[in-house]
Amino acid sequence: MITLTGIEDAQLLRQTFGCFPSGVVALTAVIDGEPVGLAASSFTSVSLEPPLISVCIASTSTTWPRLRQAPRIGVSVLGEGHGSACRQLSSKTGDRFAGVDLEVTDEGAAFVDGATALFDCSIETEIPAGDHDVVLMRIHALHSDTDTSPLVFHGSKFRTLTA
C-alpha cells in the first residue's frame, strides 16, 4: 500500500512536481529597444480554436510586470542545446541575453534562435493561482522545427530525449 505524505513540506512538493518532465520556454520581447525575457517550465497547449497556450509565472517575478506590457511576446520552446541560455534567462543578475541570438518581429516579439517551436503571442487573460499567475496567450503566428529536440527539465536537471 502506498503511504501519502502531507503537503506541508514545500521542498517535498517541489521535488514531487519535478517528477513530471516538462519542456522549457523563453518568453521574450523587445521593449524600448532592450530585450526583456524570462524562462518558464510551466507551459502547455490549451486550445486549437481559438489558438491558445498557457504559461505560469511566479507572482514574485520582477521581469513579468515589464514583459506583460509588450503588445506581442515571443514564446520559444528551447532546444536541447539551450541549457546555458535557459540558465541565463532564469538568472536574477547579469545580462540575461549575453550570447543569446534573438530574432525580432516588427511587433517586438523576440525569439531564441535554434528553438524547436516559436509562437508569436499576445496576452489573452491572466488568472491568479496561488503564488503564480496562469497566463493564457493567443497565438498569432508560429513556426516549428521537428528536427530539433526540445530541452527537457526533469528532477531539477536538463535531460535529453532518446529515440
N, C-alpha and C positions, 0 to 999 in steps of 0.2 A: 504494500500500500504506500502511496506517495504521501509524504508529510509536507504540507504547505507552510510557508513562513509568512508572518505578517509583513506589511509594507512600511513599517516604521523606520527601517534602515534604508536611508537614501542611497548609500553605496551599493547595497544588495539590489535595490530596484534598478539602478543604472546598469549593474552587471547583468541582470536578467533581461533588461531591454536590449543589451548588447548581444544577446544570443540570436537575435534576428539580424541577418545580414542586410545591408542597405547600400544603395549607391550614394554617391556624394555629388552635390550640385554646387555651382558657384552662381550667386545672384549678383550681377554687376551692371552698372550704368555709368555714363559719364555725366557728371553734374558740375556746372560752372567750369568746364574744361578739365576736371580732375576725375580719375576713375574712383568709384566707390563700390565696395562689394564685400561679400561675406560668403562663407561656406556653410552648407547645411546638409544633414544626412536624413532629415525627416521630410521626404519628398515622395509624392505619388501622383499617378494619373487619377483624375476624378471623373471626367465626363467627356464623351465624344460630341454631344450636342447639348449645350454649347461646348466648345473645346476648352476644358479647364484642367489645371493641375493644382496641387496644393503643396505648400511648404510650411513647416513650423519654425517660428523664430522666437528665441528666448526674449521674454519681455524686458530683460535687463540689457539687451543689445544696445550699444551706443551707436552702431552703424545703421541699423534699420530705420530710425527716425529720419535720417538724411536720405537713405536709399529709397524709401517709400514715396518721396516727393517727385521722383523721376516719372515722366509720362510713360516710358517704356523701360522694362528691366529685362536684361538678357539672362536666361537660365541655361547654364551649360552643364550637361551631365559629364562629369570629369572622366577621362580615360585612365587606364591603369598606369600610365606614365606621369600622372599629375599629382603624385603624393606630395612632392615638395610644394607645388602651387597650392594644394589644399591646406597644408600646414601654414603657409604664408597668409592665405585668405582668412584663416582662423585666428591668426595672431592678434594680440591686443596691442602690440607695439611694433614699430618699424614700418618699412614700406611694404604693404601687402602685395604690391604689383611689381616689385623688382624682379626682372627676368620672366615675367608672365606676359606672353604676347596676346594682345586683345585685338579683336575686330569690332568696329563700332558702326551701328546703323545711323542713318540721318536723324532718327528719333532719339538717339542717345543710348539705346540698348547696347551693351558690350558683351562679347563672347570670348571665351578662352579658346585659343587655337588648339586644335587637336582633340576637342571634346567629341564624345560619341554621339551626342544629340544636343541640339540647340533649340530653344523656344524663345521667341520674341513675345513678351507678355506685358499686360497691364494688370493692375490690381483690380479684382472684381469686388472683393469684400474681405474684411478681417474679422475673425471671431476670437475673442478672448477665451483661452482654455488653460486654466491653472497658471503655471509660470511661463507659458508660451502663448503666442498668438498663432492661430491657424490662418494662413493667408491663401485665399483662393485667387488664382491668377488666370485671366483669359488669354489664350494663345492666339496671336495674330499671324504668326508665320513660324515655320520650323524647318529643321534640316536634321538628317540622321546619317551616320556613318557606321553601318553594321559591321564593318571590318575592324573597327576599333573597340576593344574590350573595355568595359567600364571599370572604374576604380570601385572596389568593394570594401566597405567598412564593416568589420565583424569582430566582436570581442575586443574593442578598442584598438584594433590594428587594421592596417590596409592589407587586403588579400587580393589574389588574382583568381580568375576563373580558369578551370582546365576543361578540355574537351572530354 
